[in-house]
Amino acid sequence: MIDATGNWYLPFLMSMGLLLLGGLSAFLMHPERPFTEAEGRLPSGKVVAAE
């Protein structure tokens, strides 16, 4: 992008946007909540013989 435009402004703004997106997504994470199993899947910890 720098080669095409000769300008560092756009790549700098894109990297700032990615950093802001990562910072905002950190507030959406909830490590205290367990994962819920999808329907039709076996619960973890169960051993199933291979067919």
N, CA, C and O atoms as a GROMACS GRO file, in nm:
protein
  204
    1MET      N    1   0.083  -0.118   0.000
    1MET     CA    2   0.000   0.000   0.000
    1MET      C    3   0.088   0.125   0.000
    1MET      O    4   0.056   0.225  -0.064
    2ILE      N    5   0.197   0.117   0.072
    2ILE     CA    6   0.289   0.231   0.075
    2ILE      C    7   0.354   0.250  -0.061
    2ILE      O    8   0.374   0.362  -0.107
    3ASP      N    9   0.388   0.138  -0.126
    3ASP     CA   10   0.448   0.146  -0.259
    3ASP      C   11   0.351   0.206  -0.361
    3ASP      O   12   0.392   0.280  -0.450
    4ALA      N   13   0.224   0.173  -0.346
    4ALA     CA   14   0.125   0.222  -0.443
    4ALA      C   15   0.094   0.369  -0.423
    4ALA      O   16   0.077   0.443  -0.520
    5THR      N   17   0.085   0.412  -0.297
    5THR     CA   18   0.045   0.550  -0.271
    5THR      C   19   0.161   0.643  -0.238
    5THR      O   20   0.152   0.764  -0.256
    6GLY      N   21   0.270   0.585  -0.188
    6GLY     CA   22   0.383   0.667  -0.145
    6GLY      C   23   0.355   0.740  -0.015
    6GLY      O   24   0.423   0.837   0.018
    7ASN      N   25   0.254   0.694   0.057
    7ASN     CA   26   0.211   0.762   0.178
    7ASN      C   27   0.197   0.661   0.291
    7ASN      O   28   0.145   0.551   0.270
    8TRP      N   29   0.243   0.696   0.411
    8TRP     CA   30   0.234   0.609   0.527
    8TRP      C   31   0.105   0.633   0.605
    8TRP      O   32   0.079   0.562   0.702
    9TYR      N   33   0.025   0.730   0.567
    9TYR     CA   34  -0.092   0.769   0.644
    9TYR      C   35  -0.196   0.657   0.653
    9TYR      O   36  -0.244   0.627   0.762
   10LEU      N   37  -0.232   0.597   0.542
   10LEU     CA   38  -0.335   0.493   0.540
   10LEU      C   39  -0.293   0.368   0.616
   10LEU      O   40  -0.372   0.318   0.697
   11PRO      N   41  -0.173   0.314   0.596
   11PRO     CA   42  -0.133   0.197   0.675
   11PRO      C   43  -0.127   0.227   0.825
   11PRO      O   44  -0.158   0.141   0.907
   12PHE      N   45  -0.088   0.349   0.860
   12PHE     CA   46  -0.084   0.387   1.000
   12PHE      C   47  -0.225   0.389   1.059
   12PHE      O   48  -0.246   0.341   1.170
   13LEU      N   49  -0.321   0.444   0.985
   13LEU     CA   50  -0.459   0.446   1.032
   13LEU      C   51  -0.517   0.304   1.042
   13LEU      O   52  -0.593   0.275   1.134
   14MET      N   53  -0.482   0.218   0.949
   14MET     CA   54  -0.530   0.080   0.954
   14MET      C   55  -0.475   0.007   1.076
   14MET      O   56  -0.548  -0.069   1.141
   15SER      N   57  -0.348   0.028   1.109
   15SER     CA   58  -0.292  -0.037   1.227
   15SER      C   59  -0.355   0.018   1.354
   15SER      O   60  -0.375  -0.056   1.450
   16MET      N   61  -0.386   0.147   1.357
   16MET     CA   62  -0.455   0.204   1.472
   16MET      C   63  -0.594   0.142   1.487
   16MET      O   64  -0.638   0.114   1.599
   17GLY      N   65  -0.663   0.121   1.376
   17GLY     CA   66  -0.795   0.060   1.380
   17GLY      C   67  -0.791  -0.083   1.432
   17GLY      O   68  -0.878  -0.124   1.510
   18LEU      N   69  -0.690  -0.159   1.390
   18LEU     CA   70  -0.676  -0.295   1.439
   18LEU      C   71  -0.646  -0.298   1.588
   18LEU      O   72  -0.699  -0.383   1.661
   19LEU      N   73  -0.563  -0.207   1.633
   19LEU     CA   74  -0.532  -0.200   1.777
   19LEU      C   75  -0.656  -0.163   1.858
   19LEU      O   76  -0.679  -0.220   1.964
   20LEU      N   77  -0.735  -0.070   1.808
   20LEU     CA   78  -0.859  -0.032   1.878
   20LEU      C   79  -0.959  -0.148   1.878
   20LEU      O   80  -1.026  -0.171   1.979
   21LEU      N   81  -0.969  -0.219   1.767
   21LEU     CA   82  -1.059  -0.334   1.760
   21LEU      C   83  -1.018  -0.441   1.860
   21LEU      O   84  -1.103  -0.500   1.926
   22GLY      N   85  -0.889  -0.467   1.871
   22GLY     CA   86  -0.841  -0.565   1.968
   22GLY      C   87  -0.866  -0.521   2.112
   22GLY      O   88  -0.904  -0.602   2.196
   23GLY      N   89  -0.846  -0.393   2.138
   23GLY     CA   90  -0.872  -0.342   2.273
   23GLY      C   91  -1.019  -0.348   2.310
   23GLY      O   92  -1.053  -0.381   2.423
   24LEU      N   93  -1.106  -0.316   2.215
   24LEU     CA   94  -1.250  -0.322   2.242
   24LEU      C   95  -1.299  -0.465   2.256
   24LEU      O   96  -1.388  -0.493   2.336
   25SER      N   97  -1.243  -0.556   2.178
   25SER     CA   98  -1.286  -0.695   2.187
   25SER      C   99  -1.245  -0.758   2.319
   25SER      O  100  -1.306  -0.855   2.363
   26ALA      N  101  -1.142  -0.705   2.384
   26ALA     CA  102  -1.101  -0.758   2.514
   26ALA      C  103  -1.211  -0.736   2.619
   26ALA      O  104  -1.223  -0.814   2.713
   27PHE      N  105  -1.289  -0.630   2.603
   27PHE     CA  106  -1.397  -0.604   2.697
   27PHE      C  107  -1.517  -0.696   2.673
   27PHE      O  108  -1.604  -0.708   2.760
   28LEU      N  109  -1.523  -0.762   2.557
   28LEU     CA  110  -1.634  -0.852   2.528
   28LEU      C  111  -1.607  -0.995   2.575
   28LEU      O  112  -1.697  -1.079   2.572
   29MET      N  113  -1.485  -1.023   2.618
   29MET     CA  114  -1.449  -1.157   2.663
   29MET      C  115  -1.493  -1.175   2.808
   29MET      O  116  -1.479  -1.084   2.890
   30HIS      N  117  -1.545  -1.293   2.838
   30HIS     CA  118  -1.588  -1.325   2.974
   30HIS      C  119  -1.527  -1.459   3.014
   30HIS      O  120  -1.589  -1.563   2.993
   31PRO      N  121  -1.407  -1.458   3.073
   31PRO     CA  122  -1.342  -1.585   3.108
   31PRO      C  123  -1.413  -1.659   3.220
   31PRO      O  124  -1.389  -1.778   3.239
   32GLU      N  125  -1.499  -1.592   3.295
   32GLU     CA  126  -1.569  -1.660   3.405
   32GLU      C  127  -1.685  -1.746   3.354
   32GLU      O  128  -1.734  -1.831   3.428
   33ARG      N  129  -1.729  -1.726   3.231
   33ARG     CA  130  -1.838  -1.804   3.173
   33ARG      C  131  -1.784  -1.931   3.108
   33ARG      O  132  -1.690  -1.924   3.029
   34PRO      N  133  -1.842  -2.046   3.140
   34PRO     CA  134  -1.798  -2.170   3.072
   34PRO      C  135  -1.854  -2.176   2.931
   34PRO      O  136  -1.955  -2.111   2.900
   35PHE      N  137  -1.790  -2.252   2.846
   35PHE     CA  138  -1.840  -2.274   2.712
   35PHE      C  139  -1.963  -2.363   2.719
   35PHE      O  140  -1.969  -2.454   2.801
   36THR      N  141  -2.060  -2.336   2.635
   36THR     CA  142  -2.177  -2.424   2.628
   36THR      C  143  -2.157  -2.520   2.513
   36THR      O  144  -2.107  -2.483   2.407
   37GLU      N  145  -2.196  -2.643   2.535
   37GLU     CA  146  -2.182  -2.745   2.432
   37GLU      C  147  -2.293  -2.729   2.329
   37GLU      O  148  -2.408  -2.701   2.363
   38ALA      N  149  -2.259  -2.746   2.206
   38ALA     CA  150  -2.359  -2.742   2.099
   38ALA      C  151  -2.443  -2.869   2.105
   38ALA      O  152  -2.395  -2.974   2.148
   39GLU      N  153  -2.568  -2.860   2.062
   39GLU     CA  154  -2.655  -2.976   2.064
   39GLU      C  155  -2.603  -3.082   1.969
   39GLU      O  156  -2.556  -3.052   1.860
   40GLY      N  157  -2.612  -3.207   2.012
   40GLY     CA  158  -2.568  -3.317   1.927
   40GLY      C  159  -2.423  -3.355   1.948
   40GLY      O  160  -2.377  -3.455   1.892
   41ARG      N  161  -2.352  -3.281   2.026
   41ARG     CA  162  -2.213  -3.315   2.054
   41ARG      C  163  -2.204  -3.386   2.188
   41ARG      O  164  -2.288  -3.368   2.276
   42LEU      N  165  -2.101  -3.468   2.201
   42LEU     CA  166  -2.080  -3.537   2.327
   42LEU      C  167  -2.017  -3.443   2.428
   42LEU      O  168  -1.935  -3.359   2.392
   43PRO      N  169  -2.056  -3.455   2.555
   43PRO     CA  170  -1.991  -3.371   2.656
   43PRO      C  171  -1.844  -3.408   2.670
   43PRO      O  172  -1.805  -3.522   2.647
   44SER      N  173  -1.764  -3.311   2.706
   44SER     CA  174  -1.620  -3.337   2.716
   44SER      C  175  -1.593  -3.434   2.830
   44SER      O  176  -1.667  -3.438   2.929
   45GLY      N  177  -1.489  -3.512   2.817
   45GLY     CA  178  -1.452  -3.608   2.919
   45GLY      C  179  -1.504  -3.748   2.891
   45GLY      O  180  -1.463  -3.843   2.958
   46LYS      N  181  -1.592  -3.764   2.796
   46LYS     CA  182  -1.645  -3.895   2.762
   46LYS      C  183  -1.556  -3.959   2.657
   46LYS      O  184  -1.518  -3.894   2.559
   47VAL      N  185  -1.522  -4.085   2.677
   47VAL     CA  186  -1.440  -4.158   2.582
   47VAL      C  187  -1.531  -4.240   2.492
   47VAL      O  188  -1.620  -4.310   2.540
   48VAL      N  189  -1.508  -4.230   2.362
   48VAL     CA  190  -1.590  -4.301   2.265
   48VAL      C  191  -1.496  -4.387   2.180
   48VAL      O  192  -1.392  -4.340   2.134
   49ALA      N  193  -1.535  -4.512   2.161
   49ALA     CA  194  -1.452  -4.602   2.080
   49ALA      C  195  -1.459  -4.561   1.933
   49ALA      O  196  -1.565  -4.522   1.883
   50ALA      N  197  -1.346  -4.572   1.866
   50ALA     CA  198  -1.340  -4.539   1.723
   50ALA      C  199  -1.410  -4.648   1.644
   50ALA      O  200  -1.402  -4.765   1.681
   51GLU      N  201  -1.476  -4.613   1.538
   51GLU     CA  202  -1.546  -4.711   1.455
   51GLU      C  203  -1.460  -4.761   1.343
   51GLU      O  204  -1.504  -4.844   1.264
   0.00000   0.00000   0.00000
